[in-house]
Amino acid sequence: MRNITGSPVEHDDFFDRPRDLARLQRELSNGANILLTAPRRVGKTSLVLRLCELERQAGRSAVFMNVEGCHDELAFAEKLVDGLNEIGLHPETLSRVSLAFRKARQAFSGMKVGAAGVDMEMGSAEDPDHSTLGRALESIFRKIESSEKPVLLAIDEMPELLLALGRQEHGTERVSRLLHWLRALRQTYRKNVRWIFLGSIGLDSFVDDRNLRKTINDLSSTHLEALTVEEADLFLARLGDGAGLPLDVAQRALIIQRVGWPLPHHLQIVFHALVDSGCKQADATAVESALTQLLQPSNLSQFDTWRQRLDEQFDQSDATAAKDALRHLCQHANGRSRAQVLNALMSTRSAADPAVIEDQLSRLLLMLQRDGYLLENQGSYAFRSFLLREYWHRREVR
């Protein structure tokens, strides 16, 4: 197993998570569509890539699509068609639909999203299935339904697309209609088509913040946790073997203890810092030195996405409040009560209505827990990760 710190891992570099894979496979075999929820950097993408690999080995079709770069409904529909084309399904139908989409993109001057689907007008068409792009796309799903081969569609970073769409003209309405159309698509074509949604921003948090929960209430929510201590120990052992820098039991335990929350990515970057240090034997001194180096100003940028996501996910008021709460909590390793965090927020908002700030804090604390920033224990909120808390402290306080 190689020491890969940035991109998702596949094949021999994937650390097997048999219980999680079995859970996903069981849900799919029971006819469910899945919303995979998890904090950031837990390994959702790598897990689903392995799931798709296993589906193909079993003779079924599976396609993984990252829609982060899509900024409108047409781009999303094009991504779906491209993904299905990659796995060779119904090439004649896909070719016709792809041509229709290219013409629509060339003539693109505006759009409307109908309740039944993506309804970008193209004028008349001989084939009634292709009178709108939404119907053209559904013609593919009818073909899949009439076949005998199941298809798994794995959609990564859907909230990124929805955030981009929401910033455009009539964005709120378009986001709602796209989500409703997707729900109708899932419910109409459910014999052979299975969906799994995942992303660095939780789709559940996105819809809850916009009162759109009903658009995903057909999805079976499955949560992915960080590695257990036992799994993290084996993970580090395999990293050491793969890099020629073996770690004994005590060294592995020290890394896990110092990281505090064994995300695969955090274990990878600590081990990477060890390798980069040039040490030949990873004793306790080398581990502490690697952690110190990892949190130097020159290396803090690898944690910046945690901060940037707040600005992308929330409006300005919520993003500011979330950062203020995290700035307060990073100074208290043992955590703070909700009342103490509220007092910290009110200290810079003396003119605000306390009831409004309390309601805002309640929402944000829930979302910050979902997304992996915080952990609540007996009414006390604290950073889940030593590395993330140290980053926040060095970035916001020192």
Phi, psi and omega per residue, in radians:
M1 nan 2.165 -3.087
R2 -1.485 2.769 -3.141
N3 -1.553 1.591 -3.088
I4 -1.922 2.120 -2.990
T5 -1.865 -0.249 -3.036
G6 -1.921 -1.099 -3.015
S7 -1.485 2.864 3.044
P8 -1.050 2.735 -3.112
V9 -1.909 2.590 -3.124
E10 -2.415 2.899 3.015
H11 0.982 -2.216 -3.044
D12 -1.231 -0.259 3.124
D13 -1.501 -0.140 -3.140
F14 -1.418 2.267 3.062
F15 -1.476 2.010 -2.995
D16 -1.078 2.365 3.096
R17 -2.227 1.275 -2.963
P18 -1.049 -0.648 -3.126
R19 -1.159 -0.709 3.137
D20 -1.209 -0.714 3.099
L21 -1.122 -0.736 3.133
A22 -1.096 -0.643 3.118
R23 -1.123 -0.777 3.121
L24 -1.139 -0.749 3.139
Q25 -1.118 -0.646 3.105
R26 -1.122 -0.753 3.119
E27 -1.086 -0.770 3.140
L28 -1.120 -0.727 -3.137
S29 -1.160 -0.413 3.089
N30 -1.513 0.108 3.070
G31 1.534 0.200 -3.080
A32 -1.504 2.621 2.845
N33 -1.749 2.510 -2.863
I34 -2.043 2.401 2.873
L35 -1.882 1.912 -3.125
L36 -1.573 1.924 -3.136
T37 -1.814 2.547 -3.142
A38 -3.083 2.676 2.979
P39 -1.102 2.915 3.103
R40 -1.154 2.619 3.014
R41 1.195 0.330 3.105
V42 -1.442 -0.398 3.137
G43 1.948 0.454 -3.113
K44 -1.044 -0.836 -3.071
T45 -1.106 -0.794 3.133
S46 -1.072 -0.701 3.140
L47 -1.114 -0.770 -3.099
V48 -1.261 -0.578 3.026
L49 -1.067 -0.711 3.077
R50 -1.154 -0.703 3.096
L51 -1.008 -0.789 3.116
C52 -1.086 -0.689 3.112
E53 -1.077 -0.752 3.125
L54 -1.170 -0.645 3.095
E55 -1.079 -0.744 3.139
R56 -1.163 -0.682 3.113
Q57 -1.103 -0.489 3.129
A58 -1.489 0.077 3.088
G59 1.558 0.149 3.092
R60 -1.788 2.920 3.140
S61 -1.690 2.469 3.105
A62 -2.607 2.404 3.115
V63 -2.368 2.349 3.131
F64 -1.857 2.211 -3.082
M65 -2.260 2.116 3.021
N66 -1.651 2.025 -3.042
V67 -1.793 0.294 -3.114
E68 -1.020 -0.622 -3.107
G69 -1.430 -0.034 3.127
C70 -1.477 2.389 -3.077
H71 -2.127 0.010 3.082
D72 -2.682 3.077 -3.066
E73 -1.112 -0.688 -3.128
L74 -1.126 -0.736 3.126
A75 -1.076 -0.666 3.094
F76 -1.134 -0.787 3.126
A77 -1.090 -0.699 3.094
E78 -1.090 -0.682 3.128
K79 -1.108 -0.716 3.095
L80 -1.062 -0.801 -3.127
V81 -1.119 -0.761 3.127
D82 -1.067 -0.713 -3.141
G83 -1.121 -0.767 3.120
L84 -1.176 -0.578 3.114
N85 -1.160 -0.605 -3.137
E86 -1.073 -0.569 -3.105
I87 -1.687 0.158 2.958
G88 1.281 0.493 -3.128
L89 -1.524 2.212 3.001
H90 0.791 1.103 -3.033
P91 -1.032 -0.608 -3.122
E92 -1.140 -0.803 3.122
T93 -1.143 -0.751 -3.139
L94 -1.106 -0.641 3.125
S95 -1.112 -0.737 3.119
R96 -1.138 -0.735 -3.122
V97 -1.193 -0.714 3.109
S98 -1.044 -0.703 3.104
L99 -1.115 -0.726 3.112
A100 -1.091 -0.679 -3.136
F101 -1.199 -0.679 3.124
R102 -1.117 -0.704 3.102
K103 -1.123 -0.703 3.133
A104 -1.121 -0.697 -3.140
R105 -1.146 -0.682 3.136
Q106 -1.159 -0.634 -3.099
A107 -1.674 0.162 -2.978
F108 -1.115 2.052 3.107
S109 -2.368 -0.039 -3.130
G110 2.947 2.929 -3.108
M111 -2.668 2.776 2.930
K112 -2.403 2.510 -3.084
V113 -1.924 1.884 -3.108
G114 -1.371 2.865 -3.110
A115 -1.114 -0.465 -3.100
A116 -1.552 -0.173 -3.132
G117 2.885 -3.022 3.085
V118 -1.294 1.930 -2.924
D119 -2.022 1.158 3.138
M120 -1.545 1.932 -3.001
E121 -1.133 2.395 3.105
M122 -2.217 0.123 -3.016
G123 1.536 -2.890 -3.089
S124 -1.324 2.775 3.099
A125 -2.567 2.531 -3.117
E126 -1.151 -0.723 -3.140
D127 -1.487 2.031 -3.114
P128 -1.070 -0.432 3.086
D129 -1.121 -0.396 -3.024
H130 -1.930 0.343 -3.137
S131 -1.210 -0.412 2.950
T132 -2.370 2.808 3.136
L133 -1.185 -0.524 3.080
G134 -1.091 -0.787 3.126
R135 -1.188 -0.600 3.086
A136 -1.071 -0.766 3.129
L137 -1.143 -0.701 3.138
E138 -1.149 -0.448 3.109
S139 -1.086 -0.553 3.086
I140 -1.180 -0.756 -3.120
F141 -1.150 -0.563 3.065
R142 -1.124 -0.671 3.091
K143 -1.085 -0.760 3.140
I144 -1.111 -0.731 -3.130
E145 -1.089 -0.601 -3.103
S146 -1.436 -0.133 3.128
S147 -1.580 -3.096 -3.132
E148 -1.891 0.045 -3.021
K149 -1.880 2.006 3.111
P150 -1.161 2.659 3.140
V151 -2.268 2.301 3.037
L152 -1.837 2.183 3.081
L153 -1.902 1.966 3.129
A154 -1.781 2.054 -3.053
I155 -1.945 1.964 -3.136
D156 -1.768 2.442 3.041
E157 1.182 0.616 3.071
M158 -1.014 -0.719 3.116
P159 -1.049 -0.521 3.095
E160 -1.079 -0.783 3.074
L161 -1.067 -0.778 -3.097
L162 -1.152 -0.639 3.082
L163 -1.120 -0.754 3.120
A164 -1.126 -0.730 3.134
L165 -1.137 -0.682 -3.107
G166 -1.145 -0.375 3.138
R167 -1.477 -0.070 -3.116
Q168 -1.632 3.085 -3.134
E169 -1.039 2.343 -3.097
H170 0.997 0.541 -3.025
G171 -1.040 -0.757 -3.105
T172 -1.045 -0.795 3.135
E173 -1.144 -0.713 -3.109
R174 -1.177 -0.678 3.070
V175 -1.070 -0.820 -3.135
S176 -1.051 -0.783 -3.090
R177 -1.220 -0.637 3.086
L178 -1.124 -0.749 3.124
L179 -1.147 -0.706 3.100
H180 -1.150 -0.689 3.114
W181 -1.116 -0.739 3.111
L182 -1.076 -0.698 3.112
R183 -1.106 -0.760 3.111
A184 -1.106 -0.668 3.116
L185 -1.102 -0.767 3.132
R186 -1.115 -0.677 -3.071
Q187 -1.383 -0.489 -3.135
T188 -1.371 -0.700 -3.080
Y189 -1.996 1.418 -3.001
R190 -2.090 0.011 3.134
K191 -1.269 -0.900 -3.041
N192 -2.038 -0.045 -3.083
V193 -1.898 2.194 3.069
R194 -2.114 2.546 -3.120
W195 -2.149 2.563 2.943
I196 -2.430 2.244 -3.126
F197 -1.942 2.428 3.106
L198 -2.643 2.989 3.114
G199 2.945 2.870 -3.136
S200 -1.297 -0.394 2.933
I201 -1.873 2.249 -3.069
G202 -1.195 2.258 3.067
L203 -1.112 -0.558 3.110
D204 -1.139 -0.758 3.101
S205 -1.120 -0.705 -3.124
F206 -1.065 -0.874 -3.070
V207 -1.261 -0.602 3.119
D208 -1.114 -0.662 -3.122
D209 -1.209 -0.272 -3.094
R210 -2.101 0.258 3.130
N211 0.972 0.748 -3.139
L212 -2.086 0.425 -3.081
R213 -0.984 -0.579 -3.090
K214 -1.114 -0.341 -3.126
T215 -1.325 -0.214 3.111
I216 -2.201 0.244 -3.065
N217 -1.270 -0.064 3.043
D218 -1.565 -0.133 -3.103
L219 -1.507 2.468 3.069
S220 -1.525 2.009 -3.074
S221 -1.396 2.163 3.127
T222 -2.195 2.208 -3.039
H223 -1.779 2.422 3.086
L224 -1.954 2.157 -3.124
E225 -1.669 2.954 2.978
A226 -1.124 2.990 3.129
L227 -1.140 2.603 2.968
T228 -1.265 2.932 3.108
V229 -1.037 -0.727 -3.131
E230 -1.130 -0.747 3.114
E231 -1.147 -0.724 3.133
A232 -1.090 -0.661 3.112
D233 -1.081 -0.804 3.127
L234 -1.173 -0.654 3.102
F235 -1.005 -0.861 -3.141
L236 -1.157 -0.645 3.117
A237 -1.076 -0.724 -3.134
R238 -1.246 -0.625 3.049
L239 -1.066 -0.798 -3.139
G240 -1.070 -0.757 3.132
D241 -1.123 -0.711 -3.098
G242 -1.186 -0.532 -3.098
A243 -1.719 -0.007 -3.107
G244 1.236 0.445 3.099
L245 -2.274 1.296 -3.050
P246 -1.103 2.504 3.123
L247 -1.999 2.270 3.096
D248 -1.421 3.084 -3.049
V249 -1.008 -0.756 -3.090
A250 -1.149 -0.708 -3.133
Q251 -1.173 -0.727 3.105
R252 -1.109 -0.724 3.139
A253 -1.124 -0.657 3.133
L254 -1.127 -0.770 3.128
I255 -1.073 -0.792 -3.139
I256 -1.090 -0.742 -3.136
Q257 -1.138 -0.719 -3.107
R258 -1.281 -0.632 3.078
V259 -1.152 -0.689 3.044
G260 1.495 -0.687 -3.132
W261 -2.383 1.806 -2.922
P262 -1.333 1.250 2.951
L263 -1.243 2.405 3.093
P264 -0.926 -0.731 -3.116
H265 -1.106 -0.728 -3.134
H266 -1.181 -0.640 3.061
L267 -1.140 -0.677 3.129
Q268 -1.107 -0.774 -3.065
I269 -1.278 -0.541 3.051
V270 -1.160 -0.770 3.126
F271 -1.130 -0.666 3.113
H272 -1.065 -0.713 3.100
A273 -1.128 -0.617 3.075
L274 -1.097 -0.836 -3.139
V275 -1.083 -0.746 -3.117
D276 -1.117 -0.479 -3.120
S277 -1.211 -0.295 3.122
G278 1.414 0.178 -3.118
C279 -1.208 2.534 3.127
K280 -1.644 -0.329 3.120
Q281 -2.476 2.146 -3.010
A282 -1.524 1.387 3.083
D283 -1.515 -3.081 -3.083
A284 -1.064 -0.662 3.128
T285 -1.103 -0.721 3.141
A286 -1.155 -0.669 3.118
V287 -1.104 -0.822 -3.138
E288 -1.127 -0.648 3.115
S289 -1.143 -0.684 3.124
A290 -1.128 -0.738 3.111
L291 -1.115 -0.718 3.114
T292 -1.085 -0.770 -3.133
Q293 -1.141 -0.655 -3.115
L294 -1.090 -0.503 -3.082
L295 -1.790 0.278 3.021
Q296 -1.255 2.665 -3.123
P297 -0.887 -0.625 -3.109
S298 -1.196 -0.318 -3.095
N299 -1.891 -0.074 -3.051
L300 -1.181 -0.357 -3.079
S301 -1.065 -0.426 -3.139
Q302 -1.218 -0.199 3.056
F303 -1.776 -0.077 -3.004
D304 -1.090 -0.454 -3.123
T305 -1.068 -0.510 3.115
W306 -1.091 -0.661 3.124
R307 -1.366 -0.736 -3.115
Q308 -1.104 -0.594 -3.119
R309 -1.065 -0.539 3.141
L310 -1.111 -0.733 3.110
D311 -1.198 -0.556 3.139
E312 -1.340 -0.651 -3.008
Q313 -1.467 -0.609 -3.018
F314 -1.921 2.808 2.953
D315 -1.284 3.058 -3.000
Q316 -1.061 -0.720 -3.112
S317 -1.110 -0.834 -3.123
D318 -1.192 -0.683 3.138
A319 -1.102 -0.738 3.123
T320 -1.126 -0.763 3.141
A321 -1.134 -0.704 3.125
A322 -1.097 -0.763 3.134
K323 -1.174 -0.625 3.088
D324 -1.144 -0.730 3.118
A325 -1.115 -0.748 -3.141
L326 -1.205 -0.601 3.080
R327 -1.099 -0.686 3.104
H328 -1.178 -0.798 -3.042
L329 -1.252 -0.493 -3.123
C330 -1.179 -0.266 3.125
Q331 -1.585 0.030 -3.087
H332 -2.348 1.580 -3.055
A333 -1.042 -0.526 -3.105
N334 -1.558 0.037 3.058
G335 1.633 2.938 3.130
R336 -2.440 2.673 3.113
S337 -1.308 2.884 3.083
R338 -1.040 -0.707 -3.141
A339 -1.093 -0.676 3.137
Q340 -1.198 -0.681 3.089
V341 -1.164 -0.695 3.107
L342 -1.076 -0.747 3.113
N343 -1.078 -0.657 3.117
A344 -1.136 -0.692 3.105
L345 -1.189 -0.727 -3.099
M346 -1.186 -0.435 -3.123
S347 -1.121 -0.390 3.091
T348 -1.927 0.161 -3.120
R349 -2.409 0.887 -3.012
S350 -1.075 -0.442 -3.118
A351 -1.556 -0.091 -3.076
A352 -1.433 2.742 3.066
D353 -1.308 2.084 -3.115
P354 -0.976 -0.612 -3.129
A355 -1.138 -0.653 3.124
V356 -1.179 -0.762 3.138
I357 -1.169 -0.658 3.121
E358 -1.119 -0.721 3.098
D359 -1.125 -0.738 3.110
Q360 -1.081 -0.771 -3.139
L361 -1.105 -0.695 3.126
S362 -1.028 -0.788 3.125
R363 -1.118 -0.773 -3.060
L364 -1.212 -0.672 3.120
L365 -1.088 -0.675 3.104
L366 -1.119 -0.805 -3.119
M367 -1.185 -0.653 3.126
L368 -1.189 -0.495 3.024
Q369 -1.263 -0.792 3.133
R370 -1.002 -0.697 -3.035
D371 -1.545 0.036 2.976
G372 1.645 0.083 3.109
Y373 -1.300 -0.790 -2.958
L374 -2.150 2.785 3.046
L375 -2.282 2.336 3.109
E376 -1.804 2.288 3.123
N377 -2.437 1.914 3.132
Q378 0.910 0.811 3.059
G379 1.441 0.038 3.136
S380 -1.931 2.335 -3.111
Y381 -1.883 2.317 -3.134
A382 -2.568 2.807 3.049
F383 -1.084 2.417 3.102
R384 -1.299 -0.559 -3.003
S385 -1.996 2.250 3.027
F386 -1.012 -0.762 -3.102
L387 -1.111 -0.742 -3.131
L388 -1.200 -0.667 3.115
R389 -1.142 -0.743 3.120
E390 -1.132 -0.715 3.078
Y391 -1.025 -0.845 -3.082
W392 -1.079 -0.709 -3.131
H393 -1.130 -0.770 -3.119
R394 -1.251 -0.554 -3.104
R395 -1.391 -0.611 -2.961
E396 -1.948 -0.360 -2.996
V397 -2.009 -0.887 -3.044
R398 -1.141 nan nan
